[in-house]
Amino acid sequence: MTNLERRIRVATLLRELGHDYVARDMSDDELDLLAGEVRGLLDRVAQAPLRQRSVPRGAVDEFQMTVPVEGQAQKHQLFADSVVSGGANPMGLGALLWREGDTAVMEVTLGKAFEGAPGRSHGGIVAALIDETMGLVMGMQGALAFTAQLDITFRAPTPINEPIIARAWLEERKGRKLTIKASVQSGELVVAEARALFIAVDPQKFLERLVDS
């Protein structure tokens, strides 16, 4: 097992802990005991050196993000520390991703910690899922871009503890401007639709500051 695989294993357990903690009532004694155990874990983690987010040298000249095709390979998680699709981020969604032709797809089951109104996912979390799925389209287009505008229409409540699937695709590209559309479904029900404007940037300039020295 690699170091990254171990990080993902730990992060997965921490996400499960967070959702279970929000979902359950605990006594004062149980909370006091848990606080002590968590403090011990925090002290242990704090002793480790800080990580620096960087990209390998050579990636600047060969910038490309591969989105796996469903059926061709196992569904993937890219960018280990991403709050949406990063398996190694204990605060994140841990969404899976793949592509269906020219459409980017992400699937996730949002747990109790992402609840907004009772029984419904927080709209901001759904927006993050949409934005990340749209970002995958950038990679499929061979572009590195940032979100300039994101408009979302919520059609129905987005459930928690049930799988939801987001899909995004390119509607139009004019120079540096890319217009992306997306939808989110719970089963057959469309719970949200969105349209966004992305502005492409030069990968060389953006990634150069992150390259390993």
Backbone bond lengths (Angstrom), bond angles and torsions (degrees), N, CA, C in turn:
res aa  C-N    CA-C-N  psi(-1)  N-CA   C-N-CA  omega(-1)  CA-C   N-CA-C  phi
1 M - - - 1.468 - - 1.532 109.08 -
2 T 1.327 116.71 130.31 1.458 121.32 -178.98 1.530 111.21 -77.72
3 N 1.335 114.90 168.53 1.458 119.18 177.65 1.525 110.46 -61.35
4 L 1.344 116.94 -41.56 1.466 119.94 179.51 1.522 110.81 -63.44
5 E 1.307 117.24 -42.39 1.466 120.28 178.90 1.533 110.66 -62.10
6 R 1.318 116.11 -36.40 1.461 119.33 176.35 1.533 111.13 -67.90
7 R 1.346 116.71 -39.87 1.460 120.29 177.40 1.531 110.47 -61.75
8 I 1.323 116.36 -41.31 1.468 120.77 179.53 1.531 110.17 -65.09
9 R 1.327 116.45 -40.33 1.472 119.85 179.02 1.522 110.64 -60.98
10 V 1.331 116.67 -46.31 1.462 120.50 179.71 1.530 110.96 -64.71
11 A 1.343 116.56 -44.87 1.468 120.88 -179.02 1.527 111.27 -62.06
12 T 1.317 116.78 -38.18 1.471 120.61 178.35 1.524 110.72 -62.18
13 L 1.325 116.56 -43.30 1.463 120.55 178.42 1.526 111.02 -65.24
14 L 1.329 117.10 -38.79 1.468 120.35 179.39 1.521 110.86 -67.18
15 R 1.338 117.28 -37.80 1.475 119.57 176.50 1.527 110.10 -63.59
16 E 1.327 116.01 -43.93 1.472 119.59 178.76 1.527 110.28 -61.59
17 L 1.333 116.04 -40.37 1.466 120.23 177.76 1.522 110.94 -61.08
18 G 1.332 117.14 -44.40 1.460 120.79 -179.40 1.512 112.54 -61.68
19 H 1.334 116.19 -45.32 1.469 119.48 -179.72 1.525 111.08 -66.62
20 D 1.321 116.60 -40.97 1.466 119.60 179.15 1.528 111.02 -66.70
21 Y 1.340 116.07 -37.68 1.465 119.81 179.71 1.531 110.85 -61.88
22 V 1.332 116.34 -43.73 1.467 120.57 179.48 1.524 110.89 -67.42
23 A 1.331 116.71 -33.80 1.461 120.86 -172.66 1.527 113.55 -80.68
24 R 1.353 118.19 -12.87 1.465 119.78 -170.43 1.528 112.74 -122.10
25 D 1.347 114.88 151.86 1.468 122.11 172.59 1.524 108.56 -92.88
26 M 1.321 115.98 133.63 1.461 120.90 178.69 1.523 109.18 -125.78
27 S 1.323 116.10 149.58 1.465 120.93 179.87 1.523 110.29 -74.55
28 D 1.331 116.31 166.31 1.462 120.40 177.77 1.525 111.01 -58.46
29 D 1.330 116.86 -42.65 1.466 120.36 -179.44 1.532 110.84 -64.09
30 E 1.315 116.40 -42.23 1.466 120.30 179.47 1.528 110.77 -64.29
31 L 1.332 116.72 -40.15 1.463 120.50 179.64 1.523 111.11 -66.97
32 D 1.351 116.99 -39.59 1.465 119.97 178.35 1.530 110.57 -64.25
33 L 1.326 116.65 -40.99 1.462 121.31 178.64 1.524 110.38 -64.94
34 L 1.313 115.47 -44.43 1.466 120.26 -179.49 1.522 111.23 -63.65
35 A 1.328 116.69 -40.31 1.467 120.60 179.36 1.525 110.98 -58.79
36 G 1.328 116.44 -41.73 1.454 119.90 178.87 1.520 112.27 -65.36
37 E 1.336 116.26 -40.91 1.464 120.11 179.84 1.528 111.05 -66.89
38 V 1.321 116.19 -41.47 1.461 119.67 179.95 1.524 110.49 -67.52
39 R 1.335 117.18 -38.89 1.460 120.43 177.65 1.531 110.53 -59.44
40 G 1.321 116.54 -39.51 1.454 120.44 177.82 1.517 111.73 -63.23
41 L 1.342 116.76 -40.34 1.459 120.92 177.87 1.527 110.85 -66.17
42 L 1.331 116.24 -41.04 1.465 120.02 179.28 1.531 110.92 -62.25
43 D 1.325 115.92 -42.71 1.463 119.81 179.09 1.524 111.07 -62.05
44 R 1.341 116.97 -38.71 1.465 120.36 179.41 1.520 111.04 -66.64
45 V 1.341 116.45 -44.99 1.470 120.18 -179.17 1.527 110.20 -64.53
46 A 1.322 117.31 -38.62 1.468 121.40 -176.76 1.517 112.76 -65.56
47 Q 1.325 118.14 -17.29 1.465 121.55 179.24 1.527 112.29 -79.46
48 A 1.340 117.26 -15.32 1.466 121.14 -178.29 1.530 109.63 -80.40
49 P 1.348 117.42 152.74 1.474 120.02 179.00 1.519 111.37 -67.42
50 L 1.329 115.90 153.62 1.458 121.24 178.39 1.522 110.32 -69.99
51 R 1.336 116.47 146.31 1.455 122.07 176.39 1.515 109.40 -94.51
52 Q 1.323 115.77 145.74 1.455 121.96 176.07 1.519 108.82 -112.03
53 R 1.334 116.70 127.83 1.463 120.65 179.19 1.528 108.94 -80.21
54 S 1.326 116.56 120.35 1.460 120.69 -177.31 1.519 109.67 -148.90
55 V 1.324 116.35 171.61 1.457 122.20 176.17 1.518 107.86 -123.30
56 P 1.346 118.32 149.84 1.460 120.59 -178.64 1.525 111.39 -65.82
57 R 1.332 115.72 148.37 1.465 119.74 175.06 1.519 108.46 -63.66
58 G 1.332 116.20 137.37 1.455 121.61 -174.63 1.517 111.38 105.35
59 A 1.348 116.98 -24.50 1.463 120.30 -179.67 1.523 111.12 -69.41
60 V 1.333 117.09 -27.00 1.465 120.00 -179.81 1.524 110.80 -63.40
61 D 1.339 115.41 -44.46 1.460 119.48 -178.36 1.519 112.70 -76.84
62 E 1.346 116.68 -19.73 1.455 120.31 -176.16 1.530 110.30 -122.14
63 F 1.337 116.72 39.50 1.461 119.79 -177.11 1.528 110.56 -60.14
64 Q 1.308 115.11 124.87 1.456 120.82 177.29 1.516 107.86 -166.25
65 M 1.316 117.09 137.99 1.454 121.15 175.74 1.517 107.97 -116.71
66 T 1.316 116.58 120.69 1.450 121.52 -178.91 1.515 109.70 -92.90
67 V 1.321 116.50 123.09 1.461 121.80 175.88 1.515 107.32 -103.51
68 P 1.327 119.13 119.77 1.465 120.94 -174.68 1.520 112.36 -66.31
69 V 1.316 115.21 150.05 1.461 121.90 175.88 1.517 107.96 -90.96
70 E 1.320 116.97 132.51 1.459 120.41 -179.56 1.522 109.25 -61.62
71 G 1.316 116.70 135.00 1.447 121.17 -178.51 1.521 111.65 93.69
72 Q 1.333 116.80 -31.59 1.460 120.66 178.10 1.520 110.42 -77.40
73 A 1.315 115.46 -35.46 1.461 121.14 -179.01 1.514 108.55 -152.74
74 Q 1.306 115.13 168.34 1.455 120.74 177.03 1.526 109.99 -61.77
75 K 1.321 116.13 145.59 1.459 119.46 175.80 1.520 108.97 -58.41
76 H 1.317 116.22 142.17 1.450 121.35 -169.15 1.519 113.08 -113.88
77 Q 1.319 113.37 165.23 1.449 122.69 165.96 1.518 106.71 -125.28
78 L 1.325 116.88 122.45 1.454 121.09 179.63 1.522 109.85 -104.06
79 F 1.336 116.03 163.53 1.457 121.95 178.11 1.529 109.63 52.76
80 A 1.321 116.37 82.30 1.463 123.28 -169.73 1.521 113.71 -50.46
81 D 1.338 117.49 -32.87 1.462 120.00 -176.05 1.522 113.70 -95.85
82 S 1.317 117.87 3.37 1.467 120.94 -179.41 1.523 110.30 -61.62
83 V 1.333 115.81 138.28 1.457 120.31 -179.13 1.525 111.50 -70.52
84 V 1.337 117.96 -17.61 1.467 120.91 179.73 1.524 111.17 -103.01
85 S 1.330 117.31 -55.56 1.464 120.52 -172.59 1.518 113.34 -108.66
86 G 1.309 117.93 12.53 1.454 120.80 -177.82 1.513 112.70 -94.24
87 G 1.329 116.68 114.87 1.448 120.21 -179.50 1.507 113.37 -68.10
88 A 1.341 117.45 -21.45 1.461 121.20 -177.07 1.522 113.03 -93.56
89 N 1.324 118.01 6.19 1.465 121.34 178.93 1.527 109.16 -101.45
90 P 1.334 118.22 109.81 1.467 120.33 -176.54 1.525 113.72 -69.11
91 M 1.344 117.15 -15.11 1.458 120.92 179.55 1.521 111.69 -92.18
92 G 1.326 117.71 -2.70 1.457 121.64 -169.11 1.515 115.09 -95.21
93 L 1.336 113.67 -172.61 1.458 121.50 -178.34 1.516 112.25 -87.26
94 G 1.340 116.92 -28.34 1.466 120.23 -177.78 1.512 112.60 65.99
95 A 1.339 117.30 37.36 1.464 121.13 -177.21 1.526 111.70 -72.97
96 L 1.319 116.00 149.84 1.459 123.13 174.30 1.516 109.03 -97.15
97 L 1.324 116.46 151.79 1.463 119.20 -177.44 1.519 111.78 -139.66
98 W 1.324 114.55 153.88 1.459 122.13 173.91 1.523 107.86 -163.46
99 R 1.331 117.42 -177.85 1.459 120.78 178.09 1.519 110.19 -125.49
100 E 1.306 115.07 147.76 1.462 122.95 174.02 1.522 106.57 -122.33
101 G 1.337 117.58 92.85 1.453 121.05 -173.82 1.511 110.37 66.00
102 D 1.324 117.18 -119.93 1.464 121.95 178.63 1.526 112.47 -95.78
103 T 1.314 116.92 10.84 1.466 121.79 -179.12 1.526 110.74 -105.55
104 A 1.338 116.43 130.53 1.463 122.13 174.67 1.526 108.32 -87.55
105 V 1.326 116.05 139.70 1.465 120.98 -176.24 1.522 109.71 -131.00
106 M 1.331 115.59 138.35 1.456 121.44 172.81 1.523 108.98 -133.19
107 E 1.327 115.64 139.22 1.463 121.53 179.75 1.522 109.56 -125.90
108 V 1.318 115.90 138.01 1.458 120.06 179.72 1.525 109.49 -156.47
109 T 1.316 115.15 151.47 1.460 121.59 169.36 1.518 106.80 -111.08
110 L 1.323 116.66 114.27 1.463 121.54 -176.36 1.527 109.83 -83.46
111 G 1.320 115.47 123.02 1.462 120.71 -177.12 1.514 113.24 -84.53
112 K 1.335 114.53 -176.97 1.461 122.47 -172.73 1.526 112.90 -58.97
113 A 1.340 117.10 -31.76 1.466 119.83 -178.09 1.528 112.10 -67.65
114 F 1.312 118.24 -15.22 1.463 122.10 179.79 1.530 112.07 -102.54
115 E 1.318 116.63 17.15 1.454 121.62 179.70 1.526 110.76 -75.64
116 G 1.329 116.80 138.52 1.451 122.35 172.70 1.516 107.66 -102.77
117 A 1.350 116.75 -100.07 1.463 119.79 169.37 1.530 108.34 -66.74
118 P 1.334 117.96 155.28 1.471 120.10 -177.51 1.523 112.68 -52.42
119 G 1.341 115.68 125.57 1.462 121.01 177.82 1.511 115.04 80.14
120 R 1.341 117.51 2.87 1.468 121.21 -177.10 1.529 110.44 -127.02
121 S 1.311 115.41 145.41 1.459 119.78 176.01 1.522 110.28 -71.56
122 H 1.322 116.48 147.24 1.460 121.67 177.01 1.531 109.29 -65.29
123 G 1.328 116.66 135.34 1.459 120.97 -177.74 1.514 113.25 -60.82
124 G 1.331 117.09 -32.30 1.452 120.26 178.96 1.521 112.26 -67.30
125 I 1.325 116.63 -33.14 1.458 120.73 177.32 1.528 109.81 -68.90
126 V 1.322 116.20 -41.59 1.471 120.38 176.92 1.520 110.15 -62.43
127 A 1.332 116.54 -39.48 1.467 120.72 178.19 1.527 110.91 -62.29
128 A 1.344 116.83 -40.25 1.463 120.36 178.18 1.527 110.75 -63.12
129 L 1.322 116.54 -41.30 1.463 120.91 177.87 1.529 110.59 -61.29
130 I 1.330 116.46 -43.81 1.465 120.83 179.27 1.524 110.64 -62.74
131 D 1.324 116.59 -46.59 1.458 121.05 -177.89 1.521 111.24 -61.66
132 E 1.321 117.08 -42.05 1.466 120.66 -179.95 1.528 111.11 -66.98
133 T 1.331 116.71 -40.21 1.462 119.71 178.85 1.518 110.46 -64.20
134 M 1.319 116.15 -40.87 1.461 119.90 175.71 1.528 110.75 -62.10
135 G 1.329 116.16 -36.46 1.450 120.03 179.32 1.518 112.68 -62.48
136 L 1.332 116.59 -30.79 1.459 119.90 177.18 1.525 111.39 -63.02
137 V 1.326 115.55 -33.15 1.465 119.89 178.53 1.519 110.13 -61.00
138 M 1.347 115.93 -34.89 1.466 119.60 177.93 1.526 110.47 -58.71
139 G 1.336 115.85 -46.19 1.449 119.75 179.48 1.512 111.87 -62.96
140 M 1.322 117.13 -39.80 1.455 121.28 178.56 1.524 111.55 -65.63
141 Q 1.337 115.65 -25.78 1.461 121.04 178.05 1.531 111.68 -90.60
142 G 1.332 116.84 -1.45 1.455 120.35 -177.94 1.512 112.73 71.00
143 A 1.340 116.31 27.27 1.466 121.17 -177.44 1.520 110.42 -120.21
144 L 1.320 115.63 149.28 1.457 122.98 170.99 1.520 105.93 -112.35
145 A 1.336 116.96 120.88 1.466 119.75 -172.09 1.521 110.58 -145.47
146 F 1.339 115.36 160.54 1.462 120.69 175.78 1.514 109.81 -115.64
147 T 1.329 115.75 155.55 1.466 121.59 -179.86 1.518 109.81 -76.53
148 A 1.338 116.68 121.30 1.458 121.25 177.51 1.526 111.17 -98.07
149 Q 1.323 116.95 -34.10 1.466 121.13 -179.76 1.523 108.69 -153.86
150 L 1.322 115.88 136.28 1.463 121.38 179.47 1.518 109.20 -135.85
151 D 1.320 116.46 117.83 1.469 122.40 179.74 1.529 108.84 -114.46
152 I 1.338 115.77 125.63 1.463 120.84 -176.74 1.524 110.09 -124.17
153 T 1.322 115.91 136.10 1.457 122.20 171.73 1.523 107.67 -113.66
154 F 1.327 116.36 118.65 1.453 120.70 178.45 1.525 108.32 -89.00
155 R 1.320 116.18 116.68 1.462 122.55 -175.61 1.528 112.85 -89.30
156 A 1.333 116.01 -28.12 1.471 120.60 -176.78 1.522 107.91 -160.43
157 P 1.326 118.07 162.39 1.457 120.13 176.96 1.527 111.35 -60.60
158 T 1.328 116.04 138.90 1.462 121.09 176.26 1.521 107.97 -93.44
159 P 1.319 118.38 120.02 1.466 120.26 -173.63 1.527 112.89 -74.21
160 I 1.321 115.94 159.43 1.464 121.65 168.52 1.523 108.17 -101.58
161 N 1.324 114.56 159.23 1.470 122.22 177.27 1.523 113.13 60.88
162 E 1.319 117.02 22.06 1.458 122.30 174.15 1.525 108.72 -136.17
163 P 1.335 118.61 142.34 1.462 120.33 -179.11 1.533 111.46 -62.30
164 I 1.318 115.72 136.96 1.463 121.63 171.13 1.525 107.74 -128.05
165 I 1.316 115.90 151.62 1.461 121.18 -177.40 1.519 109.58 -127.67
166 A 1.326 115.71 128.73 1.465 121.83 175.63 1.521 108.91 -106.84
167 R 1.315 116.17 139.35 1.463 122.25 176.61 1.525 108.86 -128.56
168 A 1.335 116.24 142.22 1.466 120.96 179.90 1.526 109.20 -141.11
169 W 1.332 115.69 148.41 1.460 120.73 -177.89 1.525 109.80 -151.92
170 L 1.325 115.18 156.72 1.454 121.40 179.68 1.517 110.39 -77.39
171 E 1.332 116.54 126.54 1.459 120.59 176.13 1.524 110.60 -94.62
172 E 1.339 116.46 -40.73 1.471 119.39 -175.56 1.529 109.29 -159.99
173 R 1.325 115.92 146.56 1.459 121.24 174.73 1.524 109.25 -134.37
174 K 1.345 114.94 122.94 1.453 121.75 177.46 1.521 108.31 -130.21
175 G 1.315 116.03 102.91 1.454 119.89 -178.33 1.518 110.02 60.54
176 R 1.336 116.43 -124.04 1.466 121.21 -179.21 1.530 112.59 -82.44
177 K 1.324 117.70 -7.53 1.458 121.25 -175.98 1.532 110.47 -95.31
178 L 1.337 115.14 125.69 1.458 121.18 177.13 1.528 108.99 -122.39
179 T 1.321 116.28 127.56 1.459 121.84 177.69 1.522 108.11 -102.36
180 I 1.323 115.40 123.73 1.467 122.08 -176.33 1.526 109.14 -118.47
181 K 1.326 115.85 140.62 1.460 120.94 174.08 1.528 109.05 -115.89
182 A 1.333 115.77 156.25 1.462 119.99 -178.25 1.517 110.82 -153.43
183 S 1.316 114.95 160.39 1.461 121.74 173.53 1.520 108.62 -144.33
184 V 1.324 115.89 154.66 1.467 122.17 176.77 1.523 107.49 -126.15
185 Q 1.337 115.49 132.15 1.454 120.32 -178.88 1.517 111.64 -124.37
186 S 1.319 114.53 146.12 1.448 123.07 168.26 1.526 105.73 -116.64
187 G 1.309 116.62 103.16 1.462 119.30 -170.04 1.515 109.02 65.45
188 E 1.322 117.13 -126.12 1.457 121.93 178.63 1.527 112.38 -92.07
189 L 1.326 116.22 -6.37 1.464 120.72 -175.72 1.523 111.30 -86.94
190 V 1.331 117.32 125.18 1.457 122.09 174.02 1.527 108.03 -81.02
191 V 1.326 116.53 116.09 1.464 119.98 -177.14 1.522 112.24 -98.03
192 A 1.339 117.45 -20.37 1.468 120.30 179.35 1.518 110.42 -156.88
193 E 1.332 115.27 148.82 1.458 122.67 174.18 1.524 107.77 -133.21
194 A 1.330 116.71 149.95 1.460 119.14 -175.44 1.520 111.79 -149.81
195 R 1.325 114.01 158.41 1.466 122.54 175.64 1.522 106.70 -141.15
196 A 1.320 116.75 137.28 1.461 119.75 -175.83 1.520 111.58 -141.63
197 L 1.327 114.34 154.71 1.456 121.90 173.68 1.525 107.98 -111.00
198 F 1.327 116.08 125.36 1.461 122.82 175.87 1.522 109.09 -113.50
199 I 1.321 116.19 146.00 1.459 121.97 177.89 1.528 108.54 -115.33
200 A 1.322 115.97 119.76 1.461 121.13 -178.39 1.530 110.75 -72.47
201 V 1.332 115.59 144.63 1.458 121.67 177.29 1.527 108.54 -124.00
202 D 1.312 116.19 166.13 1.458 122.01 178.82 1.533 109.04 -76.62
203 P 1.334 118.15 114.09 1.475 119.56 -179.88 1.522 112.97 -56.27
204 Q 1.330 116.77 -35.00 1.464 120.32 -179.59 1.530 110.46 -58.01
205 K 1.332 116.47 -49.30 1.457 120.85 -176.94 1.521 111.57 -69.89
206 F 1.341 116.30 -38.04 1.459 119.83 -175.65 1.526 111.83 -73.60
207 L 1.333 116.84 -42.08 1.450 120.64 -173.55 1.522 113.79 -86.86
208 E 1.326 116.44 -19.74 1.462 119.14 -173.85 1.530 112.26 -57.80
209 R 1.342 116.91 -37.24 1.473 119.68 -178.25 1.534 112.03 -72.16
210 L 1.336 116.56 -12.88 1.471 120.01 -178.40 1.517 113.11 -100.12
211 V 1.343 116.70 -5.31 1.452 121.12 -174.67 1.522 110.47 -69.12
212 D 1.340 115.26 139.78 1.468 120.31 175.92 1.522 109.79 -58.72
213 S 1.313 117.07 135.30 1.464 120.97 178.27 1.524 110.54 -82.30
